[in-house]
């Protein structure tokens, strides 16, 4: 997993969680598929909540 993705997900999370909306925004900002953000969140043990489309 790319270190920059892990760091971005960790930075965007609050109390070990990140919203689906924020995760999708992060993917768009970083120019990566949402799946990569999901993989980074899994690796960092960060839970994605309020999932809207089942992307994660």
N, CA, C and O atoms as a GROMACS GRO file, in nm:
protein
  224
    1UNK      N    1   0.085  -0.118   0.000
    1UNK     CA    2   0.000   0.000   0.000
    1UNK      C    3   0.089   0.124   0.000
    1UNK      O    4   0.189   0.130   0.072
    2UNK      N    5   0.053   0.219  -0.081
    2UNK     CA    6   0.130   0.343  -0.088
    2UNK      C    7   0.120   0.420   0.044
    2UNK      O    8   0.011   0.439   0.098
    3UNK      N    9   0.233   0.462   0.091
    3UNK     CA   10   0.239   0.534   0.219
    3UNK      C   11   0.156   0.662   0.216
    3UNK      O   12   0.093   0.697   0.316
    4UNK      N   13   0.155   0.731   0.102
    4UNK     CA   14   0.079   0.857   0.094
    4UNK      C   15  -0.071   0.832   0.110
    4UNK      O   16  -0.141   0.916   0.167
    5UNK      N   17  -0.120   0.719   0.060
    5UNK     CA   18  -0.262   0.687   0.078
    5UNK      C   19  -0.292   0.657   0.224
    5UNK      O   20  -0.392   0.705   0.279
    6UNK      N   21  -0.207   0.578   0.287
    6UNK     CA   22  -0.226   0.545   0.428
    6UNK      C   23  -0.227   0.672   0.513
    6UNK      O   24  -0.313   0.688   0.600
    7UNK      N   25  -0.132   0.759   0.489
    7UNK     CA   26  -0.123   0.883   0.567
    7UNK      C   27  -0.245   0.972   0.544
    7UNK      O   28  -0.297   1.032   0.638
    8UNK      N   29  -0.291   0.981   0.420
    8UNK     CA   30  -0.407   1.064   0.389
    8UNK      C   31  -0.532   1.011   0.457
    8UNK      O   32  -0.612   1.089   0.510
    9UNK      N   33  -0.550   0.880   0.457
    9UNK     CA   34  -0.667   0.819   0.522
    9UNK      C   35  -0.659   0.840   0.673
    9UNK      O   36  -0.759   0.874   0.736
   10UNK      N   37  -0.542   0.820   0.729
   10UNK     CA   38  -0.525   0.841   0.874
   10UNK      C   39  -0.554   0.986   0.911
   10UNK      O   40  -0.620   1.012   1.012
   11UNK      N   41  -0.505   1.079   0.831
   11UNK     CA   42  -0.524   1.221   0.859
   11UNK      C   43  -0.672   1.261   0.847
   11UNK      O   44  -0.720   1.345   0.924
   12UNK      N   45  -0.743   1.201   0.753
   12UNK     CA   46  -0.884   1.235   0.730
   12UNK      C   47  -0.978   1.169   0.831
   12UNK      O   48  -1.093   1.210   0.846
   13UNK      N   49  -0.929   1.068   0.901
   13UNK     CA   50  -1.015   0.995   0.994
   13UNK      C   51  -1.024   1.068   1.128
   13UNK      O   52  -0.937   1.146   1.166
   14UNK      N   53  -1.133   1.040   1.198
   14UNK     CA   54  -1.155   1.094   1.332
   14UNK      C   55  -1.191   0.976   1.422
   14UNK      O   56  -1.287   0.904   1.394
   15UNK      N   57  -1.116   0.956   1.527
   15UNK     CA   58  -1.140   0.845   1.620
   15UNK      C   59  -1.144   0.710   1.549
   15UNK      O   60  -1.225   0.624   1.583
   16UNK      N   61  -1.057   0.692   1.449
   16UNK     CA   62  -1.049   0.564   1.379
   16UNK      C   63  -1.162   0.539   1.282
   16UNK      O   64  -1.188   0.425   1.244
   17UNK      N   65  -1.231   0.646   1.240
   17UNK     CA   66  -1.343   0.633   1.147
   17UNK      C   67  -1.334   0.742   1.041
   17UNK      O   68  -1.279   0.849   1.064
   18UNK      N   69  -1.389   0.710   0.924
   18UNK     CA   70  -1.400   0.808   0.816
   18UNK      C   71  -1.534   0.784   0.747
   18UNK      O   72  -1.573   0.670   0.725
   19UNK      N   73  -1.603   0.891   0.713
   19UNK     CA   74  -1.733   0.875   0.646
   19UNK      C   75  -1.711   0.834   0.501
   19UNK      O   76  -1.606   0.860   0.442
   20UNK      N   77  -1.810   0.770   0.446
   20UNK     CA   78  -1.806   0.729   0.306
   20UNK      C   79  -1.788   0.852   0.217
   20UNK      O   80  -1.709   0.850   0.122
   21UNK      N   81  -1.860   0.957   0.248
   21UNK     CA   82  -1.851   1.080   0.169
   21UNK      C   83  -1.708   1.133   0.169
   21UNK      O   84  -1.655   1.169   0.064
   22UNK      N   85  -1.647   1.139   0.286
   22UNK     CA   86  -1.510   1.189   0.297
   22UNK      C   87  -1.413   1.096   0.224
   22UNK      O   88  -1.319   1.144   0.160
   23UNK      N   89  -1.434   0.966   0.234
   23UNK     CA   90  -1.347   0.870   0.166
   23UNK      C   91  -1.356   0.887   0.014
   23UNK      O   92  -1.254   0.881  -0.055
   24UNK      N   93  -1.475   0.908  -0.037
   24UNK     CA   94  -1.494   0.929  -0.181
   24UNK      C   95  -1.432   1.062  -0.225
   24UNK      O   96  -1.373   1.069  -0.333
   25UNK      N   97  -1.444   1.165  -0.143
   25UNK     CA   98  -1.380   1.294  -0.173
   25UNK      C   99  -1.229   1.279  -0.176
   25UNK      O  100  -1.162   1.334  -0.263
   26UNK      N  101  -1.177   1.205  -0.081
   26UNK     CA  102  -1.033   1.182  -0.072
   26UNK      C  103  -0.983   1.110  -0.198
   26UNK      O  104  -0.878   1.144  -0.252
   27UNK      N  105  -1.058   1.010  -0.243
   27UNK     CA  106  -1.021   0.937  -0.364
   27UNK      C  107  -1.016   1.032  -0.484
   27UNK      O  108  -0.923   1.027  -0.564
   28UNK      N  109  -1.116   1.118  -0.494
   28UNK     CA  110  -1.120   1.215  -0.605
   28UNK      C  111  -1.002   1.312  -0.597
   28UNK      O  112  -0.938   1.341  -0.699
   29UNK      N  113  -0.974   1.361  -0.478
   29UNK     CA  114  -0.862   1.456  -0.459
   29UNK      C  115  -0.728   1.393  -0.494
   29UNK      O  116  -0.641   1.458  -0.550
   30UNK      N  117  -0.713   1.265  -0.461
   30UNK     CA  118  -0.586   1.197  -0.483
   30UNK      C  119  -0.578   1.131  -0.620
   30UNK      O  120  -0.472   1.083  -0.660
   31UNK      N  121  -0.690   1.129  -0.693
   31UNK     CA  122  -0.692   1.071  -0.827
   31UNK      C  123  -0.676   0.920  -0.827
   31UNK      O  124  -0.614   0.863  -0.917
   32UNK      N  125  -0.734   0.855  -0.726
   32UNK     CA  126  -0.727   0.709  -0.718
   32UNK      C  127  -0.869   0.652  -0.709
   32UNK      O  128  -0.961   0.723  -0.670
   33UNK      N  129  -0.886   0.525  -0.746
   33UNK     CA  130  -1.018   0.464  -0.732
   33UNK      C  131  -1.058   0.454  -0.584
   33UNK      O  132  -0.973   0.442  -0.497
   34UNK      N  133  -1.189   0.459  -0.558
   34UNK     CA  134  -1.236   0.450  -0.419
   34UNK      C  135  -1.190   0.320  -0.355
   34UNK      O  136  -1.171   0.314  -0.233
   35UNK      N  137  -1.173   0.216  -0.434
   35UNK     CA  138  -1.128   0.087  -0.381
   35UNK      C  139  -0.992   0.100  -0.312
   35UNK      O  140  -0.967   0.036  -0.210
   36UNK      N  141  -0.904   0.183  -0.368
   36UNK     CA  142  -0.771   0.203  -0.308
   36UNK      C  143  -0.783   0.270  -0.171
   36UNK      O  144  -0.708   0.237  -0.079
   37UNK      N  145  -0.876   0.364  -0.158
   37UNK     CA  146  -0.897   0.428  -0.028
   37UNK      C  147  -0.951   0.325   0.070
   37UNK      O  148  -0.911   0.323   0.186
   38UNK      N  149  -1.042   0.240   0.024
   38UNK     CA  150  -1.095   0.133   0.108
   38UNK      C  151  -0.986   0.038   0.154
   38UNK      O  152  -0.984  -0.002   0.271
   39UNK      N  153  -0.896   0.002   0.065
   39UNK     CA  154  -0.785  -0.087   0.100
   39UNK      C  155  -0.694  -0.020   0.203
   39UNK      O  156  -0.649  -0.084   0.298
   40UNK      N  157  -0.667   0.108   0.183
   40UNK     CA  158  -0.582   0.182   0.278
   40UNK      C  159  -0.650   0.189   0.415
   40UNK      O  160  -0.584   0.173   0.518
   41UNK      N  161  -0.780   0.214   0.415
   41UNK     CA  162  -0.854   0.219   0.542
   41UNK      C  163  -0.849   0.084   0.612
   41UNK      O  164  -0.829   0.078   0.734
   42UNK      N  165  -0.867  -0.023   0.538
   42UNK     CA  166  -0.859  -0.157   0.597
   42UNK      C  167  -0.722  -0.182   0.658
   42UNK      O  168  -0.710  -0.231   0.770
   43UNK      N  169  -0.618  -0.147   0.583
   43UNK     CA  170  -0.482  -0.169   0.632
   43UNK      C  171  -0.453  -0.087   0.758
   43UNK      O  172  -0.382  -0.133   0.847
   44UNK      N  173  -0.508   0.034   0.763
   44UNK     CA  174  -0.487   0.122   0.878
   44UNK      C  175  -0.587   0.095   0.991
   44UNK      O  176  -0.584   0.161   1.094
   45UNK      N  177  -0.675  -0.003   0.971
   45UNK     CA  178  -0.777  -0.039   1.070
   45UNK      C  179  -0.872   0.078   1.098
   45UNK      O  180  -0.912   0.102   1.212
   46UNK      N  181  -0.906   0.150   0.991
   46UNK     CA  182  -0.999   0.262   1.001
   46UNK      C  183  -1.133   0.219   0.941
   46UNK      O  184  -1.139   0.167   0.830
   47UNK      N  185  -1.239   0.241   1.018
   47UNK     CA  186  -1.373   0.200   0.976
   47UNK      C  187  -1.437   0.309   0.890
   47UNK      O  188  -1.432   0.427   0.924
   48UNK      N  189  -1.497   0.267   0.780
   48UNK     CA  190  -1.573   0.359   0.695
   48UNK      C  191  -1.719   0.346   0.735
   48UNK      O  192  -1.775   0.236   0.737
   49UNK      N  193  -1.782   0.460   0.768
   49UNK     CA  194  -1.920   0.456   0.814
   49UNK      C  195  -2.010   0.540   0.723
   49UNK      O  196  -1.962   0.616   0.639
   50UNK      N  197  -2.140   0.524   0.741
   50UNK     CA  198  -2.241   0.594   0.661
   50UNK      C  199  -2.219   0.568   0.512
   50UNK      O  200  -2.225   0.659   0.430
   51UNK      N  201  -2.193   0.442   0.480
   51UNK     CA  202  -2.166   0.406   0.341
   51UNK      C  203  -2.292   0.425   0.257
   51UNK      O  204  -2.401   0.381   0.295
   52UNK      N  205  -2.276   0.491   0.145
   52UNK     CA  206  -2.388   0.530   0.062
   52UNK      C  207  -2.417   0.433  -0.052
   52UNK      O  208  -2.533   0.404  -0.080
   53UNK      N  209  -2.314   0.383  -0.117
   53UNK     CA  210  -2.334   0.304  -0.238
   53UNK      C  211  -2.276   0.164  -0.229
   53UNK      O  212  -2.274   0.092  -0.329
   54UNK      N  213  -2.229   0.125  -0.113
   54UNK     CA  214  -2.165  -0.006  -0.102
   54UNK      C  215  -2.028  -0.010  -0.168
   54UNK      O  216  -1.981  -0.118  -0.206
   55UNK      N  217  -1.964   0.105  -0.183
   55UNK     CA  218  -1.833   0.113  -0.249
   55UNK      C  219  -1.724   0.045  -0.168
   55UNK      O  220  -1.624  -0.002  -0.223
   56UNK      N  221  -1.743   0.039  -0.038
   56UNK     CA  222  -1.640  -0.014   0.049
   56UNK      C  223  -1.689  -0.141   0.111
   56UNK      O  224  -1.617  -0.204   0.189
   0.00000   0.00000   0.00000
